[in-house]
Amino acid sequence: MKPEKLQPLPGMNDLQFPEILHWQHVEEVARNVFGRFGLREVRTPLLERAELFERSIGDTTDVVQKEMYVFEDRGGRRVALRPEGTAGVLRNLAGRGPEGRAERVYYMGPMFRSERPQAGRRRQFHQIGVEILGPAEPLVDAECIVLQVLLLEAFGLKKIGLRLNTRGSEKDLPRLRRSLRDLLEPRQARLCEDCRRRLQSNVLRILDCKQETCQAVVRELPPLDEFMSQESRDYFNRLERALDEIGISYEREPRLIRGLDYYLHTIWEIFHPALGAQDAISGGGRYRVDLGGESIEGIGFALGMERVIEALQAEGAGALSAATDGPQVWLVSIGRDAALANLALATDLRRKGLHCGGEFQSRSAKAQMRAAGRSGAELVIVRGSAEIERGTVVLKDMKTGNEDAVPLTEIVETVLGRVNREAGHDTAGTSR
Ligand code: HAM
């Protein structure tokens, strides 16, 4: 195989040690925070019917039109790799009947969008998301936003900002669309080709266009809530009051629309100043989606794990310590018989909960001792033919350099005692 064939596809990454420590940290913290909010995990398939995304995200959005991986499976079904998590989770919850309509769930995993790979944009990326189902209520929106802020704080992020807006209710949409069309039509010469088409197909999408020329036009528009009912404005005011009361700061972004069509009322993005053009580490909003003839209401958000980890690194989180992951004991074997005996000993120690490393390929003693040093293990067990004959092993303390001959019958207890003394705990299983 050519070397380039050993690389993943463009826009997709292998995740491995030591960066994987950040991923594990973020996942662990997230599970802990979700527990405090009474959320349960749900895992849905990566592959779904393409129609599910087209109907919920909206078939005139960029995500559906330009970025979705769609293909026919062997059964002739049109399927898609999930570009986001909400649609699949709502399908799952809708299928659970009335109980599903009041669920609060979280999910973690890969999503796929066939975008041009660049900093902050991957074709396979990973989200941690939340969906809280139930009817529209500003206090639930506030709770969901607070959940997200607490989560990002728990990761260790300090410099995050929150941009908040409303898209109004379903009843506001015809007037909002009409007013935007009236305002944008006279300016269409300054819009990109896609946006000129969007004037007819989905005018709201123009607000989310990435082209600078279109953004300049969008900045001339009045705040979107000028085209909304008093009811929708009151809804948003109640949310703002709740956030003020709780002490969550935010910026009002009066033309924020977000890239997915299912949103109504509250929408927001959380950004990090260190991330450049793709500065949204997270986004969410309230939605209503029609699935299987019924409409499902809720609110949720998803954060991009790659971007969160990049932001953590930008704030100086650095590489997390690998110390908690490394071996406590390293086994050095001189000769095949010693390797077999050490493999049996490592099995005993691992069964007791110890982290053991070592090689069983009979490399030279010197090479194995070097590997033992690099591993960071506190204790090294050395065994060769002389030790096998005597029924002992050599136990080396890597900190002091002291070496003792320990009878095989005592080695497990001795190692457990020494490791526990170091860690200051009673049993090996709880020592880290
Ligand atoms: P989204 O804004 O499309 O929302 O994506 C959420 C987050 O995923 C973004 O803020 C970003 O951090 C990350 N992300 C998106 N695309 C990429 C990419 N190509 N490469 C790297 N990271 C990316 C949603 O997906 C909604 N489902 C959120 C939601 C849940 N709304 C309600 N419930």
Boltz pocket constraint, residues with backbone or C-beta under 6 A from the ligand:
constraints:
  - pocket:
      binder: B
      contacts: [[A, 83], [A, 84], [A, 85], [A, 86], [A, 113], [A, 115], [A, 120], [A, 121], [A, 122], [A, 123], [A, 125], [A, 126], [A, 127], [A, 129], [A, 130], [A, 131], [A, 259], [A, 260], [A, 270], [A, 280], [A, 281], [A, 282], [A, 283], [A, 284], [A, 285], [A, 286], [A, 287], [A, 299], [A, 300], [A, 301], [A, 302], [A, 303], [A, 304], [A, 305], [A, 306], [A, 307]]
      max_distance: 6.0
